[in-house]
Amino acid sequence: MRISMVEAKKIFATEGDYIIMDVRTSPEYQDGHIPGAINVVNGTVQDDMPDELKDKNRTIYVYCRSGHRSKLAAAKLVEEGYTNIIDCGGILDWTGEIEK
C-alpha cells in the first residue's frame, strides 16, 4: 500500500502502534528525519533487522528521500512476511517537523 506524505503527516500526528522507518543512509538520516523514525538502511533490510521490527504484524510506514528506496524496502519487507507495510514515498514531500 502507498500513501502520500500529506496522509502520513495526519497519521503521525496521532498516537498509534506503528513504526516510522527511514530507509536512507545514516548520514541522510542524521541530516534530518521525521520525528520518531528509526533508521534501517535500504541495503540492510532483510539482513539485520532491529528489535523494533520483530513483530511482523505491526504497521510500518516506510520512507526515503524521493520514494524509490522506500518502494524497494517495502517490497523486501513483504517478502520477509511483514503484513502491514505502507510506503509513504519521500521526505522531499514532507511538510512537517524535521528531527536531527
VODREN-488220 format. One record per residue (C-alpha): x, z, y; residue number from 1. Coordinates in pm, whole numbers, always signed. Each point is the difference from the previous one (the first is absolute). Layout:
<nodes>
X, Z, Y, NUM
...
</nodes>
This chain:
<nodes>
+0, +0, +0, 1
+119, -72, +352, 2
-119, +152, +327, 3
+110, -47, +359, 4
+210, +251, +191, 5
-305, +56, +223, 6
-196, +119, -304, 7
+300, +197, -126, 8
+35, +179, +335, 9
-360, +122, -27, 10
+60, +127, -354, 11
+330, +169, +89, 12
-174, +186, +283, 13
-189, +199, -265, 14
+125, +243, -260, 15
-8, -132, -352, 16
+167, +1, -337, 17
+205, -313, +53, 18
+361, -103, +45, 19
+138, -228, +270, 20
+297, -189, -142, 21
+251, -188, +218, 22
+193, -253, -211, 23
+250, -104, +267, 24
+370, +83, -16, 25
+116, +353, +85, 26
+141, -104, +342, 27
-330, -173, +88, 28
-192, +312, -106, 29
+228, +224, +206, 30
-49, -221, +306, 31
-369, +91, -7, 32
-282, +27, -252, 33
-365, +91, -24, 34
-31, +381, +12, 35
-9, +154, -346, 36
+129, -311, -177, 37
+247, +31, -285, 38
+277, -257, -38, 39
+35, -185, -330, 40
+212, -310, +54, 41
-171, -308, -144, 42
+301, -83, -217, 43
-21, +340, -172, 44
-374, -7, -77, 45
-34, +29, -379, 46
+353, +141, -34, 47
+13, +336, +173, 48
-343, +133, +89, 49
-15, +327, +197, 50
-206, +298, -118, 51
-271, -78, +256, 52
-86, -311, -204, 53
-40, +163, -342, 54
-383, -18, +13, 55
-80, -365, -71, 56
-364, +48, +107, 57
+77, +128, +350, 58
-70, -236, +289, 59
+319, -152, +142, 60
+8, -197, +325, 61
+304, -230, +5, 62
+155, -161, +308, 63
+325, -164, +113, 64
+111, -184, +315, 65
-211, -317, -12, 66
-200, +17, -323, 67
+214, -195, -246, 68
+181, +291, -168, 69
-315, +212, -10, 70
-176, -276, -194, 71
+289, -14, -251, 72
+17, +379, -32, 73
-377, +28, -47, 74
+17, -253, -285, 75
+285, +195, -164, 76
-199, +324, +22, 77
-302, -164, -162, 78
+229, -130, -278, 79
+114, +358, -55, 80
-359, +115, -51, 81
-89, +136, +344, 82
-373, -41, +54, 83
-63, +59, +373, 84
+252, -208, +195, 85
-90, -124, +347, 86
+228, -239, +189, 87
-12, +65, +375, 88
+237, -280, +101, 89
+267, +58, +262, 90
+87, +268, +250, 91
+29, -278, +258, 92
-383, +19, +17, 93
-7, +382, +26, 94
-128, +129, +335, 95
+18, +372, -77, 96
+267, +264, +27, 97
+348, -59, -138, 98
+201, +283, -153, 99
+380, +8, -6, 100
</nodes>
